[in-house]
Amino acid sequence: MARRLLEREHRMLKPVAALLAAWGCDLVVREVPYFVSRVDLLGICESGNVAVELKVRKWRIALKQARIRQLFAPLVYIAMPQEYVNRVLQPVLADVGVGLIAVAFRKLRPVTADCHVVLHAEESPILKDNHCVMMSTRARALGAKRWHRIELPA
């Protein structure tokens, strides 16, 4: 069961990274260390960082993580499969400025996914500029390593 959840979370990486690229991020990196945790996806854009936490079901845990991500990213989102988005209390996310992305899987072979924004993120109220610079630098260093970088569509 846990393995299946991780696989499903992993399948959300590329469609969400493509969305970040469409927003103007020139680099999208996964598993970026931030103190004792890791950020699932971090998009580096001219306008600022965009952090995304990928969760299959547990949006409350993702919300706790997203609040911490607001220290270094002006925009923070939670990405979830479309079928679980209706379980999220969107007013709670809106109150703290965290956005929501729905990922719709299609049952084709190979399995593909599309994503769209359900709730737009607001500018982080607790952004720390020094953390923002630190994470951008760290993400660019990790982006040089193929394992962390997500290849964006041309």
C-alpha positions as a printed NumPy array, in Angstrom:
array([[  0.   ,   0.   ,   0.   ],
       [  2.702,   2.518,   0.992],
       [  4.713,   1.653,  -2.096],
       [  1.691,   2.262,  -4.319],
       [  1.15 ,   5.678,  -2.72 ],
       [  4.788,   6.619,  -3.33 ],
       [  4.539,   5.517,  -6.959],
       [  1.442,   7.63 ,  -7.424],
       [  3.135,  10.623,  -5.808],
       [  6.131,  10.065,  -8.084],
       [  3.874,  10.06 , -11.172],
       [  2.712,  13.573, -10.271],
       [  6.253,  14.98 , -10.597],
       [  6.423,  15.542, -14.355],
       [  2.958,  17.042, -14.938],
       [  3.401,  19.454, -12.019],
       [  6.921,  20.318, -13.216],
       [  5.479,  21.044, -16.68 ],
       [  2.946,  23.387, -15.067],
       [  5.76 ,  25.204, -13.248],
       [  7.655,  25.503, -16.543],
       [  4.547,  27.001, -18.153],
       [  4.542,  29.589, -15.36 ],
       [  8.073,  30.616, -16.319],
       [ 10.272,  28.528, -14.02 ],
       [ 13.567,  27.848, -15.771],
       [ 14.586,  25.102, -13.341],
       [ 12.502,  22.571, -11.399],
       [ 14.272,  20.44 ,  -8.807],
       [ 12.923,  17.634,  -6.631],
       [ 13.793,  16.624,  -3.077],
       [ 15.577,  19.853,  -2.137],
       [ 16.83 ,  19.707,   1.482],
       [ 15.504,  22.35 ,   3.848],
       [ 16.854,  21.876,   7.381],
       [ 15.54 ,  18.441,   8.494],
       [ 13.045,  17.923,   5.655],
       [ 12.94 ,  17.938,   1.859],
       [ 10.804,  19.962,  -0.522],
       [  9.071,  17.71 ,  -3.063],
       [  9.371,  20.2  ,  -5.954],
       [ 10.979,  23.624,  -6.116],
       [ 10.602,  25.788,  -9.187],
       [ 13.098,  28.605,  -9.673],
       [ 11.574,  31.504, -11.584],
       [ 12.66 ,  35.087, -12.179],
       [  9.686,  36.245, -10.139],
       [ 10.619,  33.95 ,  -7.21 ],
       [ 10.559,  30.384,  -5.978],
       [  7.476,  28.178,  -6.231],
       [  7.349,  25.251,  -3.791],
       [  5.012,  22.294,  -4.292],
       [  4.255,  19.52 ,  -1.835],
       [  2.944,  16.355,  -3.482],
       [  0.495,  14.27 ,  -1.483],
       [ -1.789,  11.459,  -2.511],
       [ -4.318,  11.849,   0.324],
       [ -3.14 ,  13.527,   3.524],
       [ -3.69 ,  17.214,   2.797],
       [ -3.394,  18.278,   6.461],
       [  0.194,  16.977,   6.608],
       [  0.897,  18.74 ,   3.307],
       [ -0.527,  21.964,   4.769],
       [  1.892,  21.81 ,   7.711],
       [  4.774,  21.287,   5.287],
       [  3.501,  24.051,   2.995],
       [  3.425,  26.567,   5.854],
       [  7.125,  25.913,   6.469],
       [  7.833,  26.282,   2.733],
       [  6.363,  29.791,   2.891],
       [  9.563,  30.873,   4.649],
       [ 11.516,  30.613,   1.384],
       [  8.968,  30.565,  -1.442],
       [  6.638,  33.429,  -2.341],
       [  4.143,  30.908,  -3.76 ],
       [  3.419,  27.506,  -2.215],
       [  1.08 ,  24.819,  -3.539],
       [ -0.155,  21.383,  -2.566],
       [ -0.627,  18.979,  -5.499],
       [ -3.019,  16.045,  -5.138],
       [ -4.846,  13.588,  -7.384],
       [ -8.124,  15.015,  -8.722],
       [-10.255,  12.461,  -6.862],
       [ -9.003,  13.652,  -3.457],
       [ -9.183,  17.406,  -4.033],
       [-12.826,  17.564,  -2.928],
       [-11.76 ,  16.348,   0.551],
       [ -9.537,  19.4  ,   1.079],
       [-10.99 ,  22.257,   3.093],
       [-10.071,  24.938,   0.573],
       [-11.016,  27.891,   2.839],
       [ -8.345,  26.68 ,   5.299],
       [ -5.732,  26.773,   2.531],
       [ -6.969,  30.16 ,   1.313],
       [ -6.705,  31.62 ,   4.823],
       [ -2.955,  30.952,   4.897],
       [ -2.293,  31.642,   1.193],
       [ -1.486,  28.071,   0.114],
       [ -2.672,  27.042,  -3.352],
       [ -4.028,  23.71 ,  -4.585],
       [ -3.214,  21.838,  -7.794],
       [ -5.328,  18.9  ,  -9.005],
       [ -3.615,  16.151, -10.984],
       [ -5.936,  14.095, -13.185],
       [ -4.56 ,  10.7  , -14.196],
       [ -5.734,   9.162, -17.457],
       [ -5.915,   5.399, -17.698],
       [ -3.897,   5.142, -20.878],
       [ -0.771,   3.115, -21.442],
       [  1.562,   4.655, -20.482],
       [ -0.368,   6.391, -17.73 ],
       [ -0.385,  10.133, -18.285],
       [ -1.626,  13.023, -16.191],
       [ -2.816,  16.584, -16.613],
       [ -2.957,  19.173, -13.877],
       [ -4.701,  22.449, -13.221],
       [ -4.903,  24.993, -10.433],
       [ -7.958,  24.667,  -8.206],
       [ -6.938,  27.407,  -5.759],
       [ -4.307,  30.051,  -6.513],
       [ -1.624,  30.687,  -3.904],
       [ -1.225,  34.115,  -2.358],
       [  2.116,  35.814,  -1.747],
       [  3.689,  34.287,   1.369],
       [  3.045,  36.385,   4.483],
       [  6.114,  34.959,   6.27 ],
       [  8.726,  35.012,   3.482],
       [ 12.331,  35.391,   4.623],
       [ 14.577,  36.819,   1.883],
       [ 17.722,  35.129,   3.168],
       [ 15.963,  31.723,   3.088],
       [ 14.747,  32.444,  -0.445],
       [ 18.283,  33.137,  -1.677],
       [ 19.651,  30.082,   0.167],
       [ 17.082,  27.751,  -1.415],
       [ 17.574,  29.183,  -4.918],
       [ 21.322,  28.615,  -4.604],
       [ 20.823,  25.11 ,  -3.237],
       [ 18.329,  24.22 ,  -5.966],
       [ 20.652,  25.458,  -8.722],
       [ 23.484,  23.357,  -7.265],
       [ 21.224,  20.299,  -7.109],
       [ 19.893,  21.047, -10.592],
       [ 23.385,  20.4  , -11.895],
       [ 22.938,  16.808, -10.698],
       [ 20.741,  14.854, -13.05 ],
       [ 19.021,  12.86 , -10.281],
       [ 17.382,  15.958,  -8.788],
       [ 16.594,  17.898, -11.953],
       [ 13.312,  17.389, -13.762],
       [ 13.668,  17.765, -17.513],
       [ 11.288,  20.465, -18.679],
       [  9.527,  20.44 , -22.048],
       [ 11.234,  22.644, -24.634]])
